[in-house]
């Protein structure tokens, strides 16, 4: 189950549990809808409740990042747990994504 919060400046998606090949389809759909929406100039993916991410989950994020860039939108990530951060660092995706400690840092950056 995922939560989607729409704020005037940004949409926040909060996936829960694991983002893996077995369950990433619904998240991918919600993320693509958010990126394609004309209402969203900025998107924040809060990974604070994600315990594990595999290559399928990473590919969804990379695909959404590419789509956001093509549409001149900002896609950022926040609240990454230590195990997930290690995966981002090992795959060097921490250099691809704009990563914030939390919501406050993100909202300060887009203000």
Secondary structure per residue as TSV (DSSP state, phi and psi in degrees):
chain	resnum	aa	ss	phi	psi
A	1	X	-	360.0	138.0
A	2	X	-	-124.7	151.2
A	3	X	E	-107.4	142.7
A	4	X	E	-125.2	120.8
A	5	X	E	-113.0	127.8
A	6	X	E	-104.5	124.6
A	7	X	-	-119.5	160.0
A	8	X	S	-54.9	-37.3
A	9	X	S	-91.2	-24.9
A	10	X	-	-160.1	159.4
A	11	X	E	-105.1	135.9
A	12	X	E	-113.4	125.3
A	13	X	E	-109.1	134.3
A	14	X	E	-126.7	84.9
A	15	X	-	-68.1	153.7
A	16	X	-	-122.6	145.5
A	17	X	E	81.3	-120.2
A	18	X	E	-114.8	145.2
A	19	X	E	-110.1	97.2
A	20	X	S	-138.6	177.1
A	21	X	T	-57.1	-28.9
A	22	X	T	-74.8	-24.3
A	23	X	T	-137.8	11.5
A	24	X	H	-81.3	-12.0
A	25	X	H	-61.5	-46.0
A	26	X	H	-64.4	-42.4
A	27	X	H	-62.6	-41.9
A	28	X	H	-59.6	-43.8
A	29	X	H	-61.5	-48.6
A	30	X	H	-63.4	-40.3
A	31	X	H	-66.7	-44.7
A	32	X	H	-62.4	-41.9
A	33	X	H	-60.0	-42.7
A	34	X	H	-65.4	-42.7
A	35	X	H	-64.7	-41.6
A	36	X	H	-77.8	-16.6
A	37	X	-	-65.1	136.7
A	38	X	T	-71.8	-15.1
A	39	X	T	-78.5	-16.3
A	40	X	-	-108.8	116.1
A	41	X	S	-97.2	-20.7
A	42	X	E	-139.7	140.3
A	43	X	E	-128.4	140.5
A	44	X	E	-124.0	126.3
A	45	X	E	-104.4	112.3
A	46	X	E	-90.9	107.9
A	47	X	-	-96.1	18.5
A	48	X	T	-61.5	-27.4
A	49	X	T	-103.9	10.2
A	50	X	E	-94.1	120.8
A	51	X	E	-91.3	-25.7
A	52	X	E	-152.9	144.8
A	53	X	E	-139.2	134.3
A	54	X	-	-109.4	-171.4
A	55	X	H	-62.1	-32.4
A	56	X	H	-65.9	-42.8
A	57	X	H	-64.6	-41.3
A	58	X	H	-63.8	-39.7
A	59	X	H	-64.6	-36.4
A	60	X	H	-62.1	-44.4
A	61	X	H	-65.5	-42.9
A	62	X	H	-64.6	-42.3
A	63	X	H	-61.4	-44.3
A	64	X	H	-65.2	-38.2
A	65	X	H	-62.6	-43.1
A	66	X	H	-63.0	-44.0
A	67	X	H	-63.3	-43.7
A	68	X	H	-61.4	-41.9
A	69	X	H	-63.2	-41.9
A	70	X	H	-62.6	-31.5
A	71	X	T	-95.0	8.8
A	72	X	T	56.2	45.0
A	73	X	-	-116.6	157.9
A	74	X	E	-99.8	125.8
A	75	X	E	-122.8	120.2
A	76	X	E	-128.3	165.5
A	77	X	E	-127.3	146.2
A	78	X	E	-142.2	168.1
A	79	X	-	56.4	45.5
A	80	X	-	-77.7	128.4
A	81	X	-	-69.3	161.2
A	82	X	H	-57.1	-48.3
A	83	X	H	-61.5	-38.4
A	84	X	H	-72.0	-38.3
A	85	X	H	-60.0	-38.8
A	86	X	H	-61.5	-40.0
A	87	X	H	-64.5	-42.1
A	88	X	H	-62.1	-40.7
A	89	X	H	-70.0	-42.5
A	90	X	H	-63.4	-34.9
A	91	X	T	-90.6	-1.1
A	92	X	T	60.9	22.1
A	93	X	G	-76.8	-12.8
A	94	X	G	-65.9	-16.2
A	95	X	G	-90.4	-15.0
A	96	X	T	-91.2	-39.4
A	97	X	S	-98.8	148.2
A	98	X	E	-82.6	115.2
A	99	X	E	-115.5	128.5
A	100	X	E	-114.6	154.6
A	101	X	S	-65.6	-36.5
A	102	X	S	-164.9	-174.5
A	103	X	H	-61.1	-42.8
A	104	X	H	-59.5	-44.7
A	105	X	H	-63.4	-40.8
A	106	X	H	-63.1	-49.8
A	107	X	H	-65.5	-31.9
A	108	X	H	-66.6	-35.7
A	109	X	H	-73.0	-29.8
A	110	X	H	-95.1	-5.3
A	111	X	-	-72.3	360.0
